[in-house]
Amino acid sequence: MSNIWPADAAKENFNDLLETALAQGPQIVTQHGVAAAVLVPIDQWPTLKDLLLAPEARTEQLTPPRPALRNRIIPTFD
């Protein structure tokens, strides 16, 4: 079986979804054809300690994009 499950199939066959995740790794659940969630075996889930001690930064998704800077006209006083 594929690793992609429509939400209704995942709901009706949760035990099969769980067993497949444990045997084959992460399983994607879709909603209306769009990936919505992933079921990951606990031994493959990173711990908070692993995330905090990772050498690379993981803040790219936490910081909202900044708007482009606009040039401001500096007023002059005569």
C-alpha positions in Angstrom: 0.0 0.0 0.0 1.1 3.6 -0.6 2.1 5.8 2.2 -0.7 8.3 1.3 -4.1 7.8 2.9 -7.2 9.9 2.3 -8.7 11.1 5.6 -11.8 9.0 5.4 -9.8 5.8 4.7 -7.4 6.7 7.5 -10.3 7.1 9.9 -12.0 3.9 8.9 -8.8 1.9 8.9 -6.8 3.6 11.7 -5.4 0.3 13.0 -4.1 -0.5 9.5 -2.7 3.0 9.2 -0.9 2.7 12.6 0.5 -0.8 11.7 1.7 0.5 8.3 3.4 3.5 10.0 5.1 1.2 12.5 6.3 -1.2 9.8 7.1 1.2 6.9 7.6 4.6 8.4 5.7 7.9 8.2 2.3 7.9 6.5 0.7 11.0 5.0 -3.0 11.7 5.5 -4.7 13.9 2.9 -7.9 15.9 3.1 -9.6 16.8 -0.2 -6.4 15.6 -2.0 -4.1 17.9 -0.1 -1.5 16.6 2.5 -2.9 17.5 5.9 -1.0 15.4 8.5 1.7 12.7 9.0 1.6 9.8 11.3 5.2 9.1 12.4 6.4 6.2 14.6 7.5 7.6 18.0 11.1 6.2 17.5 11.4 8.4 14.4 10.0 11.5 16.0 12.8 14.0 17.1 12.8 14.9 20.7 12.8 18.5 21.9 16.4 18.1 23.1 17.4 16.9 19.6 15.8 20.0 18.0 17.3 22.4 20.5 20.8 20.9 20.2 20.8 20.7 16.4 23.7 22.5 14.8 21.5 24.2 12.2 19.0 27.0 13.0 15.3 26.1 12.8 13.8 29.6 13.0 13.1 30.2 9.3 9.4 29.2 9.8 9.1 31.1 13.1 10.0 34.5 11.7 7.4 36.2 9.5 8.7 37.7 6.3 9.6 41.4 6.5 8.2 43.8 3.9 10.7 45.3 1.5 12.2 48.5 2.8 10.9 51.6 1.3 13.0 54.7 0.8 11.7 57.6 2.9 12.1 61.2 1.9 13.9 63.0 4.6 12.3 66.4 5.2 14.4 69.5 5.0 13.8 72.6 7.1 14.7 75.9 5.5 
